Amino acid sequence: MAQVGKIAGKVVDMETKEPLIGANVIIEGTLLGASTDLNGNYVILTVTMLF
């Protein structure tokens, strides 16, 4: 059985809490990933989980 979903989040600098623009976020062991936008937000679509 498999389910499809998405992963979303925000990447910020640890010290300043400013958004990190253009950071690459990847799911290790896959070809899935996304880059952050001007606000540090990212969305990775079509994430499949197998049970």
Contacts in CASP RR format, 6 or more apart in sequence:
PFRMAT RR
TARGET T0000
AUTHOR 0000-0000-0000
METHOD contacts of the structure
MODEL  1
MAQVGKIAGKVVDMETKEPLIGANVIIEGTLLGASTDLNGNYVILTVTML
F
1 50 0 8 1.000
1 51 0 8 1.000
2 48 0 8 1.000
2 49 0 8 1.000
2 50 0 8 1.000
2 51 0 8 1.000
3 48 0 8 1.000
3 49 0 8 1.000
3 51 0 8 1.000
4 46 0 8 1.000
4 47 0 8 1.000
4 48 0 8 1.000
4 49 0 8 1.000
5 45 0 8 1.000
5 46 0 8 1.000
5 47 0 8 1.000
5 48 0 8 1.000
5 49 0 8 1.000
6 43 0 8 1.000
6 44 0 8 1.000
6 45 0 8 1.000
6 46 0 8 1.000
6 47 0 8 1.000
7 27 0 8 1.000
7 43 0 8 1.000
7 44 0 8 1.000
7 47 0 8 1.000
8 41 0 8 1.000
8 42 0 8 1.000
8 43 0 8 1.000
8 44 0 8 1.000
9 41 0 8 1.000
9 42 0 8 1.000
9 43 0 8 1.000
10 19 0 8 1.000
10 36 0 8 1.000
10 39 0 8 1.000
10 40 0 8 1.000
10 41 0 8 1.000
10 42 0 8 1.000
11 19 0 8 1.000
11 20 0 8 1.000
11 23 0 8 1.000
11 25 0 8 1.000
11 36 0 8 1.000
11 40 0 8 1.000
11 42 0 8 1.000
12 18 0 8 1.000
12 19 0 8 1.000
12 20 0 8 1.000
12 40 0 8 1.000
13 19 0 8 1.000
13 20 0 8 1.000
19 36 0 8 1.000
19 38 0 8 1.000
19 39 0 8 1.000
19 40 0 8 1.000
19 41 0 8 1.000
20 36 0 8 1.000
20 40 0 8 1.000
21 36 0 8 1.000
21 37 0 8 1.000
21 38 0 8 1.000
21 40 0 8 1.000
22 35 0 8 1.000
22 36 0 8 1.000
22 37 0 8 1.000
22 40 0 8 1.000
23 35 0 8 1.000
23 36 0 8 1.000
23 40 0 8 1.000
23 42 0 8 1.000
24 33 0 8 1.000
24 34 0 8 1.000
24 35 0 8 1.000
25 33 0 8 1.000
25 34 0 8 1.000
25 35 0 8 1.000
25 36 0 8 1.000
25 42 0 8 1.000
25 44 0 8 1.000
26 32 0 8 1.000
26 33 0 8 1.000
27 33 0 8 1.000
27 44 0 8 1.000
27 47 0 8 1.000
32 44 0 8 1.000
32 46 0 8 1.000
32 47 0 8 1.000
33 42 0 8 1.000
33 44 0 8 1.000
34 42 0 8 1.000
34 43 0 8 1.000
34 44 0 8 1.000
35 42 0 8 1.000
36 42 0 8 1.000
END
